[in-house]
Amino acid sequence: MRARYSSYATNRTEPFISDTMAPEMREDFNPDEVEKFAKDVTWLGLTVRHVEGGGPEDQTGTVEYVARFRVRGGQQVHHELSSFRRDDGRWLYVDGEINPKAAPRQVVKIGRNDPCPCGSGKKYKKCCGTTATTA
């Protein structure tokens, strides 16, 4: 992922960008459009938020990243969850989800008579669930 970002940031998109795309992604790829876009943009930074897989023994991986850039005087953000796969030892970009949504947080309510989550062995109402008032 960082290599693809660097290719855009240094305005050296071809042939690297097309060479690192899965064959099924190349059908809709227009290198002239990508090169024009790269020339019109000033890249400001890349933040990798999460990586899953992609290690030496893996065949697939995902990278969630945020790329910041300036175009026509305004700052923009590109947030993507990209999927990659290894073909013949090379990592290829398979697809990406733009502005991925995080899974909803699950909140578990602790009942008064449940064991206290602090590990004291007491009931919640007799431990961390009490409201102490001082005079």
C-alpha positions in Angstrom: 0.0 0.0 0.0 2.8 2.4 0.9 4.5 1.7 -2.4 1.3 2.5 -4.3 0.9 5.8 -2.3 4.5 6.7 -3.0 4.0 6.1 -6.7 1.1 8.6 -6.7 3.0 11.1 -4.4 6.1 11.1 -6.6 4.0 11.3 -9.8 5.4 8.0 -11.1 2.2 6.1 -11.5 2.9 4.1 -14.6 3.6 1.3 -15.1 3.7 0.6 -11.3 0.0 1.2 -10.5 -1.3 -1.0 -13.4 1.4 -3.6 -12.7 0.2 -3.9 -9.1 -3.5 -4.3 -9.9 -5.3 -7.6 -10.1 -6.0 -8.5 -13.8 -9.8 -8.1 -13.2 -9.2 -4.5 -12.0 -7.2 -3.5 -15.1 -10.3 -3.7 -17.4 -11.6 -0.3 -16.2 -8.2 1.2 -15.5 -7.3 4.3 -17.6 -3.6 5.1 -17.1 -4.0 8.6 -18.7 -6.6 9.6 -16.2 -4.5 8.4 -13.3 -1.5 10.2 -14.5 -3.5 13.5 -15.0 -5.0 13.1 -11.5 -1.5 12.5 -9.9 -0.2 15.6 -11.6 -3.1 17.8 -10.3 -2.7 16.6 -6.7 -0.3 17.5 -3.9 -0.1 14.6 -1.5 0.0 15.6 2.2 0.3 12.3 4.0 -0.7 8.7 4.5 -2.0 7.1 7.7 -2.4 3.4 7.8 -5.2 2.7 10.3 -5.3 -1.1 10.3 -3.6 -4.0 8.6 -4.9 -7.6 8.5 -3.0 -10.4 6.9 -0.4 -9.6 4.3 2.4 -11.3 6.1 5.1 -13.6 4.6 2.9 -16.7 4.9 -0.4 -15.0 3.9 -2.0 -15.0 0.5 -4.4 -12.1 1.2 -4.4 -9.0 3.2 -6.4 -5.8 3.9 -5.2 -2.3 4.6 -7.4 0.5 6.0 -5.8 3.8 5.2 -6.4 7.5 5.0 -4.6 9.6 2.4 -4.7 13.4 2.6 -4.1 15.6 -0.5 -4.7 19.0 -1.9 -6.4 19.6 -5.2 -7.4 22.9 -6.8 -6.7 24.7 -3.5 -8.8 22.5 -1.3 -7.8 19.7 1.1 -9.3 16.3 0.5 -9.3 13.0 2.3 -9.4 9.5 0.7 -10.4 6.8 3.3 -10.3 3.2 1.9 -10.3 -0.4 3.0 -8.2 -2.1 0.3 -8.0 -5.8 -0.4 -4.8 -7.4 -1.7 -3.8 -10.9 -2.8 -0.5 -12.5 -3.6 -0.1 -13.9 -7.1 3.2 -15.6 -8.0 4.8 -13.9 -5.0 3.6 -10.3 -5.9 1.0 -8.4 -4.0 -1.8 -7.1 -6.2 -4.6 -4.6 -5.4 -7.9 -6.4 -5.7 -10.5 -3.9 -4.7 -11.4 -1.2 -2.2 -14.2 0.0 -0.1 -14.4 3.8 0.1 -15.2 5.3 3.5 -15.7 2.0 5.2 -17.9 2.0 8.3 -16.7 0.5 11.5 -18.7 -2.3 13.1 -21.2 -1.0 15.7 -19.9 -1.1 19.2 -21.5 -3.7 21.4 -22.2 -2.5 24.9 -23.0 -5.1 27.5 -25.0 -4.0 30.5 -23.9 -5.4 33.8 -26.7 -6.5 36.1 -26.7 -5.5 39.7 -26.3 -9.2 40.8 -23.7 -10.1 38.1 -20.1 -10.6 39.2 -18.1 -7.4 39.2 -16.0 -7.0 36.1 -13.1 -5.8 38.2 -12.4 -9.4 39.3 -13.0 -8.9 43.0 -15.4 -11.8 43.2 -18.1 -9.6 44.7 -21.5 -8.8 43.1 -21.4 -5.7 41.0 -23.9 -3.9 43.3 -21.6 -4.5 46.3 -18.4 -3.5 44.5 -17.9 -1.0 41.6 -21.7 -0.5 41.2 -22.1 1.3 44.5 -22.4 5.0 44.6 -20.4 6.3 47.5 -21.4 9.5 49.1 -19.3 11.4 51.5 -20.5 14.0 53.9 
